[in-house]
Amino acid sequence: MLESIKLKNVSKDYKGDGVKTRALCDISLEFFKGEFVSIMGQSGSGKSTLLSLIGTLDKPTSGQISFDSSLITNFKGDDLADIRFNNFGFVFQQFHLLPMLTALENVMIPLFNRKISFHKQDRAKELLNLVGLDDKINSFPSQLSGGQQQRVAIARALVANPDWILADEPTGNLDTETGNTIFELLVKLNKEKKCGIILVTHDKNLAEKANKVIEMKDGYVISERVGTVI
């Protein structure tokens, strides 16, 4: 169980055509299991880069990232894959569902080639029921609305029972009403399953409802405050 995530003096540079771009600048933050945290800012502020580093999808150029007491910035390959599988569920703006697979099969994707202690299909059905799609288990993505596809993506993120959900603009491709419904689902999961939520968004109204609101600009954290907490 991953109780805390700590970043100390983390920076991230990208190089292209001989030009170095600094995406993150000396970030120090700490997150605790069970929190609902929003990271807000305009495009290019560094919020998605920060989420990628937290989820071990990328590595910092400098600084340290620790999970509980373990420094993970030097971990490689299979170790990082195991950390991601055991601790994180990812939800993105693009749903990333495979069109030739049903909703049930899409939810089971992270379990392929994994030895687990539970029945894969039963877990997928349980989670589709949790997100309100028990009647859509055999539907293909093309037969689902945008909101329904995002619900499938959330069920997929939960399939390995992660300690944290990392959500990168999960409402960005949805209309306001559907986006609010997805946000409320994340709040429900946070409260009922006690998983930490780190939500990247440019929607100030949604961001301010979190337990903690982190605001970024040009790769820097410019504020960290308590939200309205719904």
FIGU-682836 format. One record per residue: residue in three letters; x, y, z of N, C-alpha, C in turn. Coordinates in nm, 3 decimals. Layout:
N
Ala_X_Y_Z_X_Y_Z_X_Y_Z
...
END
This chain:
230
Met_0.085_-0.120_0.000_0.000_0.000_0.000_0.088_0.125_0.000
Leu_0.061_0.213_-0.095_0.141_0.335_-0.109_0.070_0.449_-0.037
Glu_0.127_0.492_0.076_0.063_0.592_0.160_0.098_0.735_0.122
Ser_0.219_0.757_0.071_0.260_0.895_0.041_0.352_0.901_-0.080
Ile_0.346_1.014_-0.147_0.433_1.044_-0.263_0.499_1.177_-0.236
Lys_0.631_1.180_-0.244_0.704_1.303_-0.213_0.797_1.340_-0.326
Leu_0.788_1.464_-0.370_0.879_1.519_-0.471_0.965_1.625_-0.405
Lys_1.096_1.616_-0.428_1.189_1.712_-0.369_1.276_1.773_-0.477
Asn_1.260_1.903_-0.499_1.342_1.979_-0.595_1.345_1.913_-0.733
Val_1.227_1.874_-0.781_1.217_1.803_-0.908_1.207_1.900_-1.025
Ser_1.292_1.878_-1.124_1.287_1.955_-1.250_1.285_1.858_-1.366
Lys_1.228_1.903_-1.478_1.223_1.820_-1.598_1.252_1.905_-1.721
Asp_1.353_1.862_-1.798_1.391_1.929_-1.922_1.363_1.839_-2.041
Tyr_1.326_1.898_-2.152_1.313_1.828_-2.279_1.405_1.893_-2.380
Lys_1.466_1.810_-2.466_1.556_1.862_-2.567_1.504_1.826_-2.706
Gly_1.507_1.922_-2.795_1.466_1.899_-2.933_1.529_2.001_-3.025
Asp_1.590_1.954_-3.134_1.657_2.043_-3.230_1.763_2.130_-3.161
Gly_1.830_2.070_-3.063_1.936_2.141_-2.995_1.890_2.244_-2.894
Val_1.759_2.251_-2.870_1.703_2.349_-2.777_1.649_2.278_-2.654
Lys_1.687_2.327_-2.537_1.639_2.269_-2.412_1.521_2.349_-2.360
Thr_1.414_2.278_-2.327_1.295_2.341_-2.270_1.274_2.287_-2.130
Arg_1.260_2.375_-2.034_1.236_2.333_-1.896_1.086_2.329_-1.871
Ala_1.033_2.208_-1.852_0.890_2.190_-1.832_0.849_2.202_-1.686
Leu_0.940_2.161_-1.594_0.916_2.173_-1.451_1.037_2.233_-1.384
Cys_1.013_2.318_-1.286_1.121_2.392_-1.222_1.118_2.376_-1.071
Asp_1.206_2.291_-1.018_1.231_2.282_-0.874_1.103_2.261_-0.794
Ile_1.030_2.154_-0.827_0.902_2.126_-0.762_0.922_2.042_-0.637
Ser_0.866_2.087_-0.526_0.864_2.009_-0.401_0.720_2.002_-0.351
Leu_0.666_1.879_-0.349_0.527_1.857_-0.310_0.517_1.723_-0.237
Glu_0.409_1.706_-0.160_0.383_1.578_-0.096_0.234_1.547_-0.105
Phe_0.203_1.422_-0.138_0.066_1.376_-0.152_0.043_1.258_-0.057
Phe_-0.078_1.250_-0.002_-0.109_1.145_0.094_-0.231_1.066_0.049
Lys_-0.226_0.934_0.069_-0.334_0.845_0.028_-0.467_0.891_0.088
Gly_-0.570_0.890_0.006_-0.702_0.932_0.050_-0.734_1.077_0.018
Glu_-0.633_1.155_-0.019_-0.657_1.294_-0.058_-0.721_1.300_-0.197
Phe_-0.795_1.407_-0.220_-0.839_1.442_-0.355_-0.769_1.573_-0.387
Val_-0.671_1.565_-0.477_-0.587_1.681_-0.511_-0.611_1.719_-0.656
Ser_-0.628_1.848_-0.680_-0.636_1.896_-0.818_-0.511_1.976_-0.851
Ile_-0.465_1.961_-0.975_-0.352_2.039_-1.026_-0.405_2.118_-1.144
Met_-0.406_2.250_-1.132_-0.466_2.332_-1.236_-0.364_2.429_-1.296
Gly_-0.396_2.476_-1.415_-0.309_2.569_-1.485_-0.339_2.565_-1.634
Gln_-0.293_2.666_-1.704_-0.314_2.673_-1.848_-0.228_2.569_-1.920
Ser_-0.256_2.548_-2.048_-0.174_2.458_-2.130_-0.030_2.506_-2.126
Gly_0.063_2.411_-2.107_0.204_2.446_-2.101_0.253_2.482_-1.963
Ser_0.166_2.470_-1.863_0.208_2.507_-1.727_0.291_2.398_-1.660
Gly_0.287_2.275_-1.715_0.367_2.166_-1.659_0.287_2.064_-1.581
Lys_0.155_2.082_-1.576_0.074_1.995_-1.491_0.071_1.850_-1.540
Ser_0.061_1.828_-1.671_0.061_1.691_-1.722_0.198_1.625_-1.708
Thr_0.304_1.704_-1.725_0.439_1.653_-1.703_0.456_1.608_-1.559
Leu_0.405_1.687_-1.467_0.412_1.652_-1.326_0.340_1.521_-1.298
Leu_0.222_1.504_-1.357_0.146_1.380_-1.336_0.221_1.260_-1.392
Ser_0.287_1.277_-1.507_0.364_1.168_-1.568_0.480_1.126_-1.479
Leu_0.543_1.221_-1.412_0.653_1.188_-1.322_0.601_1.116_-1.198
Ile_0.489_1.161_-1.144_0.431_1.096_-1.027_0.396_0.951_-1.059
Gly_0.343_0.928_-1.178_0.302_0.793_-1.218_0.412_0.709_-1.277
Thr_0.536_0.755_-1.274_0.656_0.687_-1.324_0.650_0.661_-1.475
Leu_0.569_0.739_-1.547_0.566_0.728_-1.692_0.685_0.803_-1.754
Asp_0.748_0.887_-1.675_0.866_0.961_-1.718_0.956_0.979_-1.597
Lys_1.080_1.022_-1.622_1.175_1.042_-1.513_1.217_1.189_-1.507
Pro_1.244_1.239_-1.386_1.288_1.378_-1.375_1.431_1.396_-1.423
Thr_1.463_1.515_-1.467_1.600_1.548_-1.504_1.686_1.564_-1.379
Ser_1.626_1.618_-1.275_1.695_1.633_-1.147_1.592_1.629_-1.035
Gly_1.640_1.608_-0.913_1.552_1.600_-0.798_1.518_1.456_-0.764
Gln_1.437_1.439_-0.661_1.406_1.306_-0.609_1.255_1.287_-0.596
Ile_1.210_1.164_-0.626_1.072_1.125_-0.603_1.073_1.001_-0.515
Ser_0.999_1.007_-0.404_0.995_0.895_-0.310_0.853_0.846_-0.293
Phe_0.837_0.715_-0.290_0.710_0.652_-0.255_0.728_0.594_-0.116
Asp_0.655_0.648_-0.018_0.679_0.617_0.122_0.827_0.641_0.151
Ser_0.901_0.540_0.194_1.043_0.562_0.226_1.135_0.520_0.113
Ser_1.080_0.481_-0.003_1.162_0.430_-0.112_1.186_0.536_-0.218
Leu_1.311_0.561_-0.248_1.349_0.653_-0.355_1.334_0.579_-0.487
Ile_1.246_0.625_-0.574_1.215_0.548_-0.695_1.275_0.607_-0.822
Thr_1.345_0.719_-0.810_1.398_0.784_-0.930_1.505_0.701_-1.001
Asn_1.563_0.603_-0.932_1.664_0.519_-0.997_1.611_0.381_-1.036
Phe_1.482_0.357_-1.011_1.423_0.229_-1.051_1.415_0.219_-1.202
Lys_1.417_0.095_-1.254_1.413_0.076_-1.399_1.318_-0.036_-1.437
Gly_1.283_-0.040_-1.565_1.216_-0.152_-1.630_1.104_-0.217_-1.555
Asp_1.121_-0.345_-1.524_1.015_-0.425_-1.462_0.975_-0.372_-1.325
Asp_1.071_-0.315_-1.252_1.040_-0.260_-1.120_0.940_-0.146_-1.132
Leu_0.962_-0.059_-1.229_0.870_0.053_-1.250_0.735_0.003_-1.298
Ala_0.735_-0.096_-1.386_0.609_-0.151_-1.436_0.528_-0.211_-1.320
Asp_0.595_-0.278_-1.228_0.527_-0.335_-1.112_0.471_-0.226_-1.021
Ile_0.547_-0.120_-1.003_0.500_-0.008_-0.922_0.373_0.052_-0.982
Arg_0.376_0.074_-1.114_0.258_0.130_-1.181_0.138_0.038_-1.167
Phe_0.158_-0.090_-1.191_0.046_-0.185_-1.187_-0.014_-0.194_-1.047
Asn_0.070_-0.199_-0.946_0.023_-0.221_-0.810_-0.033_-0.096_-0.742
Asn_0.006_0.021_-0.789_-0.028_0.143_-0.715_-0.111_0.246_-0.790
Phe_-0.107_0.246_-0.922_-0.169_0.356_-0.997_-0.271_0.307_-1.099
Gly_-0.381_0.383_-1.109_-0.474_0.369_-1.219_-0.474_0.499_-1.296
Phe_-0.465_0.491_-1.428_-0.453_0.610_-1.511_-0.580_0.635_-1.590
Val_-0.624_0.762_-1.591_-0.738_0.804_-1.672_-0.693_0.928_-1.751
Phe_-0.717_0.926_-1.882_-0.669_1.034_-1.968_-0.785_1.106_-2.037
Gln_-0.752_1.219_-2.099_-0.852_1.293_-2.175_-0.904_1.209_-2.292
Gln_-0.811_1.147_-2.365_-0.849_1.049_-2.466_-0.876_0.917_-2.395
Phe_-0.982_0.849_-2.432_-1.025_0.733_-2.356_-0.932_0.613_-2.374
His_-0.865_0.604_-2.489_-0.770_0.496_-2.517_-0.833_0.357_-2.503
Leu_-0.955_0.344_-2.552_-1.020_0.213_-2.556_-0.990_0.148_-2.690
Leu_-0.970_0.017_-2.689_-0.945_-0.055_-2.813_-1.079_-0.082_-2.882
Pro_-1.096_-0.035_-3.005_-1.228_-0.040_-3.071_-1.279_-0.180_-3.099
Met_-1.188_-0.277_-3.109_-1.231_-0.414_-3.142_-1.265_-0.496_-3.018
Leu_-1.251_-0.436_-2.901_-1.281_-0.506_-2.775_-1.408_-0.449_-2.711
Thr_-1.481_-0.533_-2.641_-1.600_-0.488_-2.568_-1.558_-0.408_-2.444
Ala_-1.657_-0.347_-2.381_-1.630_-0.274_-2.257_-1.566_-0.366_-2.154
Leu_-1.620_-0.487_-2.140_-1.565_-0.583_-2.045_-1.419_-0.616_-2.076
Glu_-1.389_-0.640_-2.202_-1.253_-0.675_-2.242_-1.158_-0.557_-2.225
Asn_-1.205_-0.436_-2.252_-1.121_-0.317_-2.233_-1.083_-0.298_-2.087
Val_-1.175_-0.327_-1.998_-1.146_-0.313_-1.855_-1.039_-0.413_-1.812
Met_-1.037_-0.529_-1.874_-0.943_-0.635_-1.834_-0.803_-0.617_-1.893
Ile_-0.783_-0.520_-1.983_-0.655_-0.504_-2.052_-0.534_-0.500_-1.958
Pro_-0.537_-0.422_-1.848_-0.418_-0.417_-1.762_-0.382_-0.551_-1.699
Leu_-0.476_-0.645_-1.698_-0.453_-0.774_-1.633_-0.393_-0.878_-1.728
Phe_-0.389_-0.845_-1.857_-0.330_-0.939_-1.952_-0.184_-0.963_-1.915
Asn_-0.141_-1.088_-1.917_-0.004_-1.126_-1.885_0.035_-1.097_-1.740
Arg_-0.066_-1.083_-1.654_-0.039_-1.062_-1.512_-0.098_-1.177_-1.430
Lys_-0.021_-1.224_-1.333_-0.072_-1.324_-1.240_-0.138_-1.251_-1.124
Ile_-0.266_-1.274_-1.108_-0.340_-1.204_-1.003_-0.419_-1.306_-0.921
Ser_-0.466_-1.262_-0.803_-0.530_-1.355_-0.710_-0.681_-1.358_-0.724
Phe_-0.736_-1.280_-0.817_-0.880_-1.274_-0.832_-0.919_-1.311_-0.976
His_-1.047_-1.335_-0.996_-1.097_-1.372_-1.127_-1.111_-1.246_-1.214
Lys_-1.041_-1.244_-1.324_-1.034_-1.123_-1.406_-1.170_-1.075_-1.453
Gln_-1.249_-1.166_-1.509_-1.378_-1.126_-1.565_-1.475_-1.081_-1.456
Asp_-1.473_-1.148_-1.343_-1.560_-1.107_-1.233_-1.524_-0.968_-1.183
Arg_-1.394_-0.938_-1.172_-1.352_-0.805_-1.128_-1.397_-0.699_-1.229
Ala_-1.383_-0.727_-1.357_-1.423_-0.630_-1.459_-1.573_-0.605_-1.454
Lys_-1.653_-0.710_-1.435_-1.798_-0.693_-1.425_-1.835_-0.611_-1.301
Glu_-1.768_-0.639_-1.192_-1.793_-0.565_-1.067_-1.768_-0.416_-1.086
Leu_-1.661_-0.381_-1.155_-1.626_-0.241_-1.172_-1.716_-0.171_-1.273
Leu_-1.756_-0.241_-1.377_-1.851_-0.182_-1.471_-1.985_-0.156_-1.402
Asn_-2.021_-0.242_-1.310_-2.141_-0.218_-1.230_-2.121_-0.096_-1.140
Leu_-2.001_-0.083_-1.083_-1.972_0.030_-0.994_-1.985_0.163_-1.067
Val_-1.943_0.169_-1.194_-1.951_0.295_-1.269_-2.081_0.307_-1.348
Gly_-2.175_0.218_-1.322_-2.308_0.229_-1.381_-2.321_0.178_-1.522
Leu_-2.238_0.082_-1.559_-2.241_0.030_-1.696_-2.260_-0.121_-1.701
Asp_-2.329_-0.175_-1.602_-2.349_-0.320_-1.600_-2.430_-0.370_-1.720
Asp_-2.507_-0.279_-1.784_-2.585_-0.317_-1.902_-2.508_-0.297_-2.032
Lys_-2.381_-0.257_-2.023_-2.303_-0.227_-2.143_-2.178_-0.314_-2.154
Ile_-2.173_-0.424_-2.081_-2.048_-0.501_-2.075_-2.008_-0.558_-2.211
Asn_-2.105_-0.585_-2.296_-2.075_-0.642_-2.427_-2.078_-0.540_-2.539
Ser_-2.087_-0.412_-2.504_-2.089_-0.306_-2.605_-1.948_-0.268_-2.646
Phe_-1.932_-0.232_-2.773_-1.804_-0.183_-2.823_-1.798_-0.032_-2.806
Pro_-1.677_0.027_-2.802_-1.665_0.171_-2.782_-1.750_0.255_-2.877
Ser_-1.762_0.211_-3.002_-1.842_0.286_-3.099_-1.990_0.290_-3.064
Gln_-2.033_0.201_-2.975_-2.173_0.195_-2.933_-2.197_0.271_-2.803
Leu_-2.093_0.339_-2.752_-2.102_0.410_-2.625_-2.085_0.560_-2.646
Ser_-2.149_0.638_-2.561_-2.130_0.783_-2.563_-1.992_0.817_-2.506
Gly_-1.951_0.943_-2.520_-1.822_0.985_-2.464_-1.815_0.964_-2.314
Gly_-1.923_0.999_-2.244_-1.925_0.980_-2.100_-1.917_0.834_-2.060
Gln_-1.986_0.749_-2.137_-1.980_0.605_-2.109_-1.841_0.549_-2.136
Gln_-1.776_0.596_-2.241_-1.640_0.550_-2.269_-1.545_0.590_-2.156
Gln_-1.563_0.711_-2.104_-1.476_0.753_-1.993_-1.504_0.671_-1.868
Arg_-1.628_0.629_-1.848_-1.660_0.542_-1.735_-1.589_0.406_-1.751
Val_-1.586_0.355_-1.873_-1.511_0.231_-1.897_-1.364_0.252_-1.864
Ala_-1.310_0.368_-1.904_-1.169_0.398_-1.877_-1.143_0.406_-1.726
Ile_-1.238_0.459_-1.652_-1.223_0.467_-1.506_-1.229_0.327_-1.445
Ala_-1.321_0.245_-1.494_-1.328_0.106_-1.446_-1.197_0.034_-1.475
Arg_-1.140_0.056_-1.592_-1.010_-0.004_-1.627_-0.901_0.043_-1.531
Ala_-0.904_0.171_-1.494_-0.804_0.225_-1.402_-0.813_0.160_-1.264
Leu_-0.930_0.111_-1.229_-0.952_0.054_-1.095_-0.930_-0.097_-1.090
Val_-0.904_-0.160_-1.204_-0.912_-0.305_-1.210_-0.807_-0.376_-1.123
Ala_-0.694_-0.313_-1.101_-0.590_-0.374_-1.016_-0.597_-0.323_-0.872
Asn_-0.709_-0.256_-0.837_-0.730_-0.205_-0.702_-0.617_-0.111_-0.658
Pro_-0.593_-0.003_-0.735_-0.479_0.085_-0.705_-0.503_0.172_-0.582
Asp_-0.394_0.220_-0.525_-0.402_0.315_-0.415_-0.433_0.455_-0.464
Trp_-0.400_0.482_-0.591_-0.413_0.617_-0.647_-0.472_0.611_-0.788
Ile_-0.556_0.709_-0.819_-0.599_0.733_-0.956_-0.537_0.864_-1.002
Leu_-0.465_0.858_-1.114_-0.405_0.976_-1.175_-0.488_1.010_-1.298
Ala_-0.557_1.122_-1.294_-0.652_1.158_-1.399_-0.606_1.286_-1.469
Asp_-0.573_1.273_-1.597_-0.521_1.385_-1.675_-0.630_1.439_-1.767
Glu_-0.691_1.549_-1.727_-0.799_1.613_-1.803_-0.910_1.513_-1.840
Pro_-0.962_1.437_-1.745_-1.061_1.332_-1.778_-1.193_1.387_-1.830
Thr_-1.219_1.516_-1.807_-1.344_1.576_-1.854_-1.322_1.664_-1.977
Gly_-1.200_1.668_-2.027_-1.164_1.763_-2.133_-1.237_1.742_-2.264
Asn_-1.276_1.619_-2.296_-1.346_1.590_-2.421_-1.496_1.574_-2.403
Leu_-1.548_1.616_-2.288_-1.688_1.595_-2.256_-1.761_1.728_-2.239
Asp_-1.892_1.726_-2.262_-1.970_1.847_-2.236_-1.976_1.870_-2.086
Thr_-2.021_1.989_-2.047_-2.015_2.029_-1.906_-2.093_1.934_-1.816
Glu_-2.213_1.898_-1.855_-2.295_1.811_-1.771_-2.231_1.674_-1.754
Thr_-2.183_1.616_-1.865_-2.119_1.484_-1.857_-1.990_1.493_-1.778
Gly_-1.915_1.602_-1.799_-1.791_1.622_-1.724_-1.815_1.629_-1.574
Asn_-1.922_1.696_-1.535_-1.956_1.704_-1.393_-1.991_1.566_-1.337
Thr_-2.058_1.485_-1.419_-2.094_1.349_-1.376_-1.968_1.265_-1.354
Ile_-1.872_1.277_-1.445_-1.745_1.203_-1.430_-1.671_1.250_-1.306
Phe_-1.670_1.381_-1.283_-1.604_1.435_-1.164_-1.669_1.380_-1.037
Glu_-1.802_1.377_-1.035_-1.874_1.325_-0.919_-1.843_1.177_-0.896
Leu_-1.822_1.103_-1.005_-1.784_0.963_-0.993_-1.647_0.950_-0.926
Leu_-1.553_1.036_-0.964_-1.420_1.034_-0.902_-1.429_1.068_-0.753
Val_-1.515_1.165_-0.719_-1.536_1.200_-0.578_-1.591_1.079_-0.501
Lys_-1.687_1.009_-0.562_-1.746_0.891_-0.500_-1.640_0.783_-0.475
Leu_-1.554_0.760_-0.574_-1.449_0.660_-0.561_-1.350_0.699_-0.451
Asn_-1.320_0.827_-0.444_-1.229_0.876_-0.340_-1.286_0.851_-0.200
Lys_-1.415_0.875_-0.184_-1.476_0.862_-0.053_-1.502_0.716_-0.016
Glu_-1.550_0.636_-0.114_-1.593_0.500_-0.083_-1.478_0.400_-0.087
Lys_-1.385_0.418_-0.181_-1.275_0.322_-0.194_-1.147_0.373_-0.128
Lys_-1.151_0.497_-0.079_-1.038_0.556_-0.005_-0.911_0.567_-0.089
Cys_-0.926_0.570_-0.221_-0.806_0.585_-0.305_-0.776_0.733_-0.323
Gly_-0.647_0.765_-0.332_-0.608_0.902_-0.358_-0.639_0.939_-0.502
Ile_-0.684_1.061_-0.525_-0.710_1.111_-0.660_-0.621_1.231_-0.683
Ile_-0.545_1.228_-0.794_-0.472_1.346_-0.838_-0.526_1.381_-0.975
Leu_-0.597_1.492_-0.981_-0.670_1.534_-1.100_-0.604_1.654_-1.164
Val_-0.560_1.639_-1.288_-0.509_1.752_-1.367_-0.624_1.810_-1.446
Thr_-0.643_1.941_-1.437_-0.753_2.005_-1.508_-0.724_2.153_-1.530
His_-0.786_2.209_-1.635_-0.781_2.353_-1.653_-0.913_2.416_-1.613
Asp_-1.007_2.332_-1.566_-1.140_2.378_-1.524_-1.133_2.424_-1.378
Lys_-1.133_2.553_-1.358_-1.118_2.609_-1.223_-1.232_2.567_-1.132
Asn_-1.353_2.560_-1.187_-1.469_2.525_-1.103_-1.454_2.385_-1.045
Leu_-1.405_2.290_-1.126_-1.383_2.155_-1.076_-1.263_2.151_-0.982
Ala_-1.156_2.218_-1.020_-1.033_2.214_-0.941_-1.056_2.262_-0.798
Glu_-1.136_2.365_-0.783_-1.155_2.425_-0.650_-1.234_2.335_-0.556
Lys_-1.294_2.227_-0.608_-1.373_2.137_-0.523_-1.288_2.030_-0.455
Ala_-1.160_2.025_-0.484_-1.072_1.923_-0.427_-1.035_1.955_-0.282
Asn_-0.981_1.855_-0.213_-0.928_1.879_-0.078_-0.812_1.979_-0.082
Lys_-0.727_1.959_-0.183_-0.609_2.044_-0.199_-0.599_2.088_-0.344
Val_-0.570_2.215_-0.365_-0.561_2.272_-0.500_-0.419_2.323_-0.522
Ile_-0.353_2.268_-0.625_-0.219_2.311_-0.662_-0.229_2.386_-0.794
Glu_-0.180_2.507_-0.798_-0.186_2.587_-0.921_-0.046_2.603_-0.979
Met_-0.034_2.582_-1.111_0.095_2.587_-1.176_0.095_2.692_-1.288
Lys_0.215_2.744_-1.314_0.234_2.839_-1.423_0.380_2.832_-1.468
Asp_0.399_2.810_-1.598_0.533_2.809_-1.658_0.629_2.713_-1.587
Gly_0.578_2.598_-1.544_0.663_2.496_-1.482_0.683_2.512_-1.333
Tyr_0.625_2.614_-1.274_0.639_2.638_-1.130_0.507_2.614_-1.058
Val_0.514_2.571_-0.933_0.398_2.572_-0.846_0.387_2.713_-0.788
Ile_0.275_2.780_-0.818_0.260_2.919_-0.771_0.169_2.929_-0.649
Ser_0.091_2.824_-0.622_0.012_2.823_-0.500_-0.031_2.682_-0.465
Glu_-0.053_2.660_-0.337_-0.103_2.532_-0.285_-0.196_2.566_-0.171
Arg_-0.325_2.527_-0.184_-0.423_2.571_-0.087_-0.532_2.467_-0.070
Val_-0.613_2.486_0.031_-0.727_2.399_0.056_-0.841_2.438_-0.037
Gly_-0.909_2.336_-0.094_-1.022_2.363_-0.180_-1.152_2.369_-0.101
Thr_-1.263_2.375_-0.173_-1.393_2.385_-0.106_-1.439_2.250_-0.052
Val_-1.383_2.141_-0.103_-1.407_2.005_-0.055_-1.554_1.967_-0.059
Ile_-1.600_1.908_-0.170_-1.739_1.866_-0.181_-1.759_1.732_-0.112
END
